[in-house]
Amino acid sequence: QLLATLPDAVRNCIDLSAEAVNDRYDAVIYHGDTDQLTALCQQVAERSGPIAIVQGYDQGETNIALERFLFERSISVNTA
């Protein structure tokens, strides 16, 4: 239900595949048990590319901290 409420630009960046361990993403949301979460974290750590955030939740959990997926960028101009 949450996916349907997101803007198209955001929704098009989301892959709900269970086989999504590749270097095309910056973050992972996982719902399930801790043993499988541990294995997933190992797979994510071994992939090439930048470090990815992994958030683990209990099955059916809906209180997802979406703010953790925001990227802050700043630009500084040295005028000295």
N, C-alpha and C positions, 0 to 999 in steps of 0.2 A: 504493500500500500504506500509506503514511504517513497519508493522509487517513482511511482506514478505522479507524485506531487512535485518532483524536482524539475527544474528548468531543462529544456531539451539539451542545452550545451553541457550540462552536468550529467544528465541521464545517459548521453551518448558516450561518456567516458567510463561508464560502469560496466564491468563484466561479471555476470553472476555464475560463471563457469566454475565447477569444482576442480578443474584442471588448469587453473590460471597461474601456475607458477612459471613465470617467464620474466623477462626484463622490461616489459611494457607498462609497468604500473609503479606507483609510489606508495601504495598502502593496501592493506588486506583487512577485511572484516571476516571473522570466522565465528560460526555458531556451532557448538558441539562440545565433546568431552575434552578433558585436559590432555589425555594421551595423544589424541589426534592433533591437538593444538601444538603440542611439543614437536611432533613430527613435521607439521607444517612450518613452524618457525625454523626448523633445521633446513628445510627445503628453501625457504626464502633467504636464509643467511648464505646458502651455497650458490645462489644464482648470481649471474653477472649483472652489472649495473649498480646504480646507487642503492644505499641502504633504504629499506622499505619499512614502514610502520606496520605492525601486526596488532590488531585488537581482537581479543578473544572474548566471546560472550556465551552464556548458557543458551541451549536450544530454545528458541522462541523469544529470547530477550528483545525488547523493542526500544529500550532506552540507550540508543547508540550515540556516542559523543562525536557528532559530526564536526564540531569545531576543531577536533584534532586533525582534520584533513585539510585545513586551510594552510596555504603557504604564504608566509610574509616575505615580501621583497622590499628592500629599501635602496634608494639611489642617493648617493652623496656627491656633491660637486665641490671640489676644493677650490675656493676662490682666492686663496692666499697667494 
